Amino acid sequence: MKNILFIAFIGLLALGTAKAQRGPTLNPEQLTRLDAYEDTIALLAYAVVNDSLPEYRFGACQKLITSLKEALKTPNSFYYPFKGQNLYRYNTPPTARSGCLPGNCTST
């Protein structure tokens, strides 16, 4: 009898812990709003990196910051994945990609 109660107690603890790990959910209105912001932010991020004129890059950067700020004002926006577009890129210098690092490169 004690074993059954112990197993039931552990089961209830496990269910409570699993439920406690889930964060708040976004309602459909919040999802559509954040989807729109995600598309805008992705477009602006592309302009910041790839635009040919510095003035346009600067303007896109300003708009990107304000759009991101507005998107994050949406309740529970912290739980939105923002992964629909490749927003973040880690760039490495060409010498590091080719295996030629300072100090161990041999010129050809």
N, C-alpha and C positions, 0 to 999 in steps of 0.2 A: 504494500500500500504506500509506503514511504517513497519507494522508487517511482511509482506512477505519479505521485504528487510532485516529486523532484523534476521528473521529465516534463510534466505539464508547466511547471514554473519556469524552467529553462526555455521551453517553447514560447511562452508568453513574453519573456524577456527578449527573445530573438525577434519576434514580430514587432514589438515596440521599438527596438533598435533599428530595424529595417525601415520602419515608417518614419522614424526621426531623421534618417539620413536624406530623405527626399526634400528638396527645396521647394519653395513656392512655385506654382506653375503660372505661365502666362496665359491670359485669356485670348481669344481670337482677335480682338481689336488690337491688343498690344502686339501680337505676332505680326499682323499686317503692317502696323506702324513701324516696327523694327525691321521688317523685311524691306520696306521702302527706304528706311535710313541706311540699311546695309548696302543696297544698290547704289545710293548716292555716295556713300563713303568710299565704296570700291572705285567708282568712277573718278572721284576727286583724288584718291590715292594714286591712281594711274597718271592723272594730270600732274600731280606734284612731282612724280619721278620722271616722266617722259616728255613734258611740254618743252618746246624749244625756246620760249621766251621766259626770262626770269620773272617778269612782271606777272605773267599768267601763272607760273608756278607759285609765286607768293600769294596771289589771290586764291588759288586753289587750296593752298595750305590754310589760309585763314578760314575759308568756307568749310574745309574738312574739320577743323577744330570746333567750329560752332555747331556743325551737324552732329559730330560725335557727342558734344556736350548735351545737345537737345535729345539725342537718342538715349543717352544714359539717364536723363531725367524721367524716362518712362518707368513706372513702378515695376519692380522685379526684372529690370533690364540686365542685371548682373547675371541672370540665369540664361540669357540668350546666347547661343554659341558663336555668332558672328563668324561662321565658317563657310558660308556659301561662296565666297570669293577668296582669292588668294590675296588677302590684304597685307600680309606681312611677308617680307622677304629678307633673308640674310645674305648680304653680298660679301664676297671675299675678293681680295685683289687678285688680278690675273696670275701673279707669280705664285700665290699660295695654291691656286687651282692646278697649276702645272707641276707642282711639286718643287718648285724653285723658291726656297725661302732665303731671306737675307743671311749671308754667311756661308751657305752651302751650295750656291749656284755656280755653275761653270758656264762661262760664255762660249757660245758656238761660233 
